[in-house]
Amino acid sequence: MTEDTKSADIVTLDPWEALRRHTDASIALGRVGASLPTSQVLRFSYAHATARDAVHIPFDKEALRAGLSDLGLMNIPVSSQAESRQTYLSRPDLGRRLKPEDVDRLKALGSEPCDIAIVVADGLSSTAIAANAVPFIADLLPLFASEGLSVGPIAVVENGRVAIGDEIGVALQARLVLMLIGERPGLSSVDSLGAYLTYGPRPGLSDADRNCISNIRDAGLKLPLAAAKAFWLIREALKRRLTGVDLKEEQQAALPES
Amino acid sequence: MAYQITAGGELYRFADLKTLMAKATPPRSGDYLAGVAAASAAENIAAKMCLADVPLKTFLSEALIPYEEDEVTRLIIDGHDAQAFAPVSHMTVGSFREWLLSPAANAVTLAALAPGLTPEMVAATSKLMRNQDLILAARKCRIVTRFRNTIGLEGTMAVRLQPNHPSDDRMGIAASIVDGLLYGCGDAVIGINPASDSVPVLTGLVEMLAEIIARYEIPTQSCVLTHVTTSIAMAEKGVPVDLVFQSIAGTEKTNASFGISLATLREGYEAGLALKRGTVGDNVMYFETGQGSALSADAHHGVDQQTCEARAYAVARAFKPLLVNTVVGFIGPEYLYDGKQIIRAGLEDHFCGKLLGVPMGCDICYTNHAEADQDDMDTLLTLLGAAGVNFIMGIPGADDVMLGYQSTSFHDQLYVREVLGLKRAPEFRDWLNRMQVTDDTGHLLPQTAGQSLLRIAS
């Protein structure tokens, strides 16, 4: 008996494979009795392994800094108070605070007050940062320039959570912080970048004070469209002097797909 | 009041009841993060010993979160049924555990007792129980609810069909609904977590689900899981909302961080009832909960996360829900670190909810930054199946492409039915049989391109 006929005898196929074109969801997997076919068990395990790795792959700060320097952006590496990946995962409070000496280093830059401080943090996926952070910023820079908005030095944060941007924004005297952070990896999306906007950064703010653009990646919200959304929100935030629940995205679903 | 006990020649002191409760809790990362956990393994067990001797009555006079400060405490105390409590009012936490495991505790006595129990009593008791105790006692409870079918009957387990799509694409959602129905899922609810919070988009989804359920005469209910105020607004416009959804928690301040109060929930409940869309019953609410939400909102009052969670069930039961779902592993490793902690929490939540009279289901799940995998979910699924869980989630291939986490799949529910002999809600079982999805024994039939349900996604 050939492999094909053996499999066809045992596996009950689902005659709706054609519906897969509508969704990334794992539909029409087929079954053996109540259970998954072997190939599907292994496919799932591989996707989970990839997502797990994305959480633990070390953050290549130097590669990111080189990319930022190529864009002509001054940048500085800093760390949160979470000393290890394990501490980072179990102590969100430490991931929200800069090391005290890094606060001093940011202040010692003596940079001019700026409209926007961009912060890049590994978050839960350094893969997302490696894939998307520099190209996303490259899409944003000409938009900022068109409005004459100034961008401060870029802080590159290891083991950082979203709220760490508040402390950095204060140190850099920024009107608004744009935090770019690796999102929690899903099985079908290990490279999702999140962008959080906070007007008037200061310690003690909550998520209700921020706007978020999620799922920024090639196979999700494409980078140019995400940059256009972020730019619209930033311009409105600076004009209305706020971010958060009172700032709702009102622009029509933007750019043509190309 | 302070508590103390001598164990192994060592004197252990606990400043008050909430400290004693927190230190008696099986270890979990969220309680360490909050700084309320026991400092050593020995202190953890000494606290359990001390807690075992506390009279159940104490929980009626010593509030963990002050009555004046918290409307959930007021709900618990004001709603307590002293007559229902009378049969166990002389017991300590330790002797109540024994009573629960004895033949005296059965479906009838437990149903009568439920209004007499407070969340703090059942949370305290759960802290003294091993996993097998949590399973055995919960299995005795029978919490039956109805909307268009009957959920929670002995020997049954329902499934929420969760057809999420990252951009709420209607064909994408329809494709997952087809997959789920043809795997025999959807009796608990067909429930979408929308990506959008735009009312026109949400209205479109509610109407789409209502249309599918009506056209194929499916004895089930729909839900689009959006904020209760949005569901109220839709209901007032006559949008065909079946179940009114809300995430809830066990403290007033946490609920405020969700943008709700008990008054908001009351309004949602009344809006759901007013639509009169149920055919066999009027349980119109769907709640979700999860350990760690109070700490995450900085609103835990020094109370351990499992006790805060049990208090959420007191909120739930005030509104006669159809479904209450502890989304146990979604919150992440800061609160439940690994498979062991997630499994324990799932069993505790199910036990506490059932004792309080709440129709508990469980989203048996984990995120990719937790130390857990599908093996841990298999274990918890099997244990909760044995414990008589009312419903679980069904997600294509266990991978939610919208929320980015892993839960239980359409295949997983087939597995647990096979192993434990669990049936579907009776009305839904008969419908599947009529639609030639299953045979008389409830097993799936092979399908062909002629299956009419395939037209849902065409």
Chai-1 contact restraints between the chains, C-beta under 6 A:
chainA,res_idxA,chainB,res_idxB,connection_type,confidence,min_distance_angstrom,max_distance_angstrom,comment,restraint_id
A,T12,B,P446,contact,1.0,0.0,6.0,A-B,restraint_1
A,P15,B,Q447,contact,1.0,0.0,6.0,A-B,restraint_2
A,P15,B,A449,contact,1.0,0.0,6.0,A-B,restraint_3
A,W16,B,L454,contact,1.0,0.0,6.0,A-B,restraint_4
A,L19,B,A175,contact,1.0,0.0,6.0,A-B,restraint_5
A,L19,B,A457,contact,1.0,0.0,6.0,A-B,restraint_6
A,H22,B,M171,contact,1.0,0.0,6.0,A-B,restraint_7
A,H22,B,G172,contact,1.0,0.0,6.0,A-B,restraint_8
A,H22,B,A175,contact,1.0,0.0,6.0,A-B,restraint_9
A,T23,B,H165,contact,1.0,0.0,6.0,A-B,restraint_10
A,T23,B,G172,contact,1.0,0.0,6.0,A-B,restraint_11
A,T23,B,A175,contact,1.0,0.0,6.0,A-B,restraint_12
A,D24,B,V401,contact,1.0,0.0,6.0,A-B,restraint_13
A,A25,B,S176,contact,1.0,0.0,6.0,A-B,restraint_14
A,A25,B,P396,contact,1.0,0.0,6.0,A-B,restraint_15
A,A25,B,V401,contact,1.0,0.0,6.0,A-B,restraint_16
A,S26,B,P396,contact,1.0,0.0,6.0,A-B,restraint_17
A,S26,B,G397,contact,1.0,0.0,6.0,A-B,restraint_18
A,S26,B,D399,contact,1.0,0.0,6.0,A-B,restraint_19
A,I27,B,A175,contact,1.0,0.0,6.0,A-B,restraint_20
A,I27,B,S176,contact,1.0,0.0,6.0,A-B,restraint_21
A,I27,B,D179,contact,1.0,0.0,6.0,A-B,restraint_22
A,I27,B,P396,contact,1.0,0.0,6.0,A-B,restraint_23
A,L29,B,G397,contact,1.0,0.0,6.0,A-B,restraint_24
A,A34,B,L414,contact,1.0,0.0,6.0,A-B,restraint_25
A,A34,B,Y415,contact,1.0,0.0,6.0,A-B,restraint_26
A,A34,B,E418,contact,1.0,0.0,6.0,A-B,restraint_27
A,L36,B,H411,contact,1.0,0.0,6.0,A-B,restraint_28
A,A51,B,N368,contact,1.0,0.0,6.0,A-B,restraint_29
A,R52,B,N368,contact,1.0,0.0,6.0,A-B,restraint_30
A,V55,B,H369,contact,1.0,0.0,6.0,A-B,restraint_31
A,L89,B,P333,contact,1.0,0.0,6.0,A-B,restraint_32
A,L89,B,H369,contact,1.0,0.0,6.0,A-B,restraint_33
A,S90,B,S29,contact,1.0,0.0,6.0,A-B,restraint_34
A,S90,B,E334,contact,1.0,0.0,6.0,A-B,restraint_35
A,P92,B,E334,contact,1.0,0.0,6.0,A-B,restraint_36
A,L124,B,H369,contact,1.0,0.0,6.0,A-B,restraint_37
A,R184,B,T367,contact,1.0,0.0,6.0,A-B,restraint_38
A,R184,B,G404,contact,1.0,0.0,6.0,A-B,restraint_39
A,P185,B,N368,contact,1.0,0.0,6.0,A-B,restraint_40
A,G186,B,G404,contact,1.0,0.0,6.0,A-B,restraint_41
A,L187,B,D399,contact,1.0,0.0,6.0,A-B,restraint_42
A,S188,B,V401,contact,1.0,0.0,6.0,A-B,restraint_43
